[in-house]
């Protein structure tokens, strides 16, 4: 199932094509994806990166899409892997109190200068590296959403003229091949649009689409504002879940949709049960079948009752 098929199925099952509902389908889908990825560890969706410890530096920066570690390893010059043990910061500080005493790292902990900014998080290792080492980080991340054609960047703005100065929030954008895009728009003291900041990327846009908005959102005055779409995400509208296990994605998104519609509790309950059934099947695949094989565990056998 690709995003176009998922998008259409949600409308068909809910029998709704109302604009506000349709514009929120990407939200339904992404909320479902987050629930699924946090409920099941999918072996196919781990990520590995190679980095470097620097001599005399006990900290290792994390990738921007990092969410949680599976493992951290030091790689020797001969290619031998030594996996580090995960401890908390207090342990590292106690076990390796002098950062000037160096060696091959054996332990690591999550360390951050600010709990409010995930990008400030690093790994603190002990002991402090005595030389440069290659390291392999195996970690959990959110894969790209299946939502097709979300706007992630704009090109050069054509600012127009005679708009009312100010900053306008959550302005619906019109034009192009997609729908649902919203942005915060700044108009300078000369009545010209000078900034367009995306806060909802919408769906089904393509690079080169020219967008604008009604001047009713910009003080009921002005004309000529345009902004081109320069970057969109997932131009194919596919994902691992959509291609390999679409029932859990469909029923998860449908659950969010019927809650949005404030459907009858019994109907919501039916959809929730379908979602939980599909989630259980995905867990069986990922937590069971993907973590064994016939050579080690034997063929899967089911008890037959007569």
N, C-alpha and C positions, 0 to 999 in steps of 0.2 A: 504494500500500500504506500503510495507516495502522498505528498501533502495535498495535491488537488483532489485525490480520491477521499482522503480523510476529511477535508474541508466540506466536500459535497455530502459525505455520509452523515456528518454531524447535522447538517441542515435537513437532510432527508428524515433522519430518525426523530428529530425534534419538530419537524414540519414548520420551520421558522426561517424566513429570509429577511427579517427586519434588520435594518442597517446597524443599529447599535449591537445587536446580538452577533451579526456577521463580523463586525469589526473587532469583537472580543474573542473570536475563535482562536487567534494566536495565543491569547492569554490562557484559554482553557487547555490548549495543547501543551504549553510550556509548564503550566502548573502540574499537569499529569506527568510529564517527563520528569520533573524534579521529584515527585513522589516515588516514581518507579526507580529512578537511579539511587535514591536513598533507602529503598527497601530491599533491593537485590544487587549483589555484587556480580556484575557481568564480566567474566574473564576477558571477553573479546574487547572490552572497552577500557582496559588499563593503558597507561602510557609510560614509556621509558624515555629518559633523556640522559645524555652523557654531559657531565660538567667537570669542574676542576676545583679541588682544594688548593689554596695558595699557601705557600710556606709562611708560617708565622701568623696566619689569619684563622681564628677558630670559628668563623661564621661562613655559612654557605647560603647564597640567595636562592629562593625558590622560584619556579616558573610562575608566570602570571595567572595561569589557569589551574594551579595546584589547589587541591582541597584537602587531601589526606594522603599519608604515606602508606605504601605497602612494604617497601624495603629501601634501605640505603646501603650501598656497598662501595668500598675502596678497591680500586683496580691497580694492582702492582705493575711495574714496568714489564714483567713477563706475562701479564694478562690474567693473573690469579685474582679471584674475587674474595674479599673478606667483608662479611656483612656486619654492619654496626648494630649494637644493641640500643633499643629505644629506652631512654630514661627521662625523668623530668629535669628541669633546670637546676633545682637544688642538689640533685645527685651529682650532676656534672660539676657544679661549683665545689662540692665537697670532695669528690673523688680526684679532681684535677684543680686544686686550689691555686696553683701558680701557672698562669697562662704562658710564662716564659719557658716552662718545662715542656719540651716538644717530643713528638713521636708519631707513630702511625695511628690515626683516629680509630677508636674502638667503640665509642658510644656517641649517641646524639640525642638532642632534645629539641623541641619546638620553642623558638625564642622570638619575641616580637617587641619592638619599641612602642607599639600602639595596638591595643586590642581592637580599636575602631577602624583600622586600615589593614586589610588582609595582605596588601602589597608590601607592608613593612615586616612581615613575618620572615624569619630566616631559620636555618638550623644552626644550633650551637653544638660543636663537637668537642670531644676530649679524647686524648690530649690534643693540644694545638698541633696542627700538622708541622712536621719537621722539614718537609719539602713539598713540592707540588705533586699532587696525586690526581689521577682521573677518578671520577666517581660516577656511579650509575644510580639514578633515582627512579624507582618504580612507584607510580602514584595514581591516585584516583582523581578524576576530573569530570566535569559535566561535558558530555559530547555536544557538538553543535545541534541545535534544535532542528527538527524536521520542517519547521515553518519556512516556507519558500518566499524569497524576495523581500526580506526585511531590509529596510534602508539602514545602513550603518554610517554613511557619510554623504555630504552634499558637496557640490562643486561651487563655482564662483557665483555669488548672489548678484542678481539684477535688482537693485534696491527700490526702483520705482520712485514716486514722489507724492508729496502732500498727505502722507499718513500722519496720524496723531502721535507725537512722541511718547515713548514709554516702553515697558516690557510687558508682553502679553503671553500668558501661559496656556499650555494645552490647546493650541490653535489647530483645528483640523485643516489638513492640507488637501487640496483638490488637484485633479489632473493625473496623468500617467495611467499605467496599466493596472495599478493596484488600488488598495483601499486601506483605510484605518490609520494612516500616518498622522502623527501629531507632533508639534514642535513648540518651543518657547521662542518667540520672535521679539527682537529688540529694534525699535525705531528711534533714530537719533533726533536731535533737536531741529534738524533741517527737514524732517519728515521722510527720511530715507531708511529703508530696512538695512541694518548693518550686521545682524547676527541671526542665525537660525540654528537652534540647538534641538536635536532629536530627543524626544522623550517616549515616543512609541513608533517603532519602525514599520508597523503595518504588515502587509502581505502582498505578494504577487507583483511587486515593482520590479523594473528592470533598469539597468544602467542607461542613462540618457533621458529617462522620463523627466519632463519639465513640470514642476509643481508650483502652485500658487495658493492663495486663500482669499476668501471673501473679505472685503474691507470692513464688513460689519464686526469682525474680530479685532480690527486695528483702529478702532475709534470712529468707524463709519465715515471714513474719508480716505482718499488716496487711490492710486492706480499704478500698475506697471510692475509690481513685485513678481519675480520669478526666481526659482532656484532649481538647478538640475541635480538629479540623482547621480552620484559618482561611484558609489559602492553599495552592493546589496549582498546579503548572506544567502547561502544555500540555493544556488540557481537551479539545482535539479529537484529540490523538494524531497530528497530521500534521506534516510537515516538507518542505523543498524536496527532499531526497533521496528521501523516501518517495513523493512525488507525481510526481517527474520522472525518477528513476533508481534504482528500488528494488533491482535485482539486486546492485549493489555494496554496498548496506546490508545486504541479507539474507545474502549470502555472507560479508561481513565479520563480522557478528554470529554466524553459524553457525560460522565458524572459531574464534572465541573459545569458543563453547559446546562444540565437540568437544575442544578442548584441555583445557577444564575437566573434561570427562568422562574424560580420558586415553584417548581412542580410539586405535585402531591407527594407526601412522604412515602407512600407505598411505591410509587414509581421510582423515586430516588433510591429507595431501598433495593428495588430490583436491579437497578443499574450498578449500585454499589456491590451487590452480590456477584454480578457478572465480572466486575473489575477485580474483586478479591479472588474469584476462581481463576481468572487469567493470570493474576499476579502469582498465585500458588503454582501454576503450571510453569511460569517463567523461573521461579525459584527452584523447581524440580530440575529444570534444564541447567541452570547456571550453578546452583549450589550442589547439585548431585551429578548429573550426567557429564557436565563439563569438567568435573574434578576427579574423574576416575576413568578406567578403561577396562575392556574385557579381559586383558591379560592379567591385570592385577586384582580386579574385583569380581571377575566372572560376568557372564551375561546377566542382564536384569531379569529377575524372575518375579512374577506376580502370583499370589496365592489364588487358586481357583476354587470356588465353592460350588457345590452342586446341590 
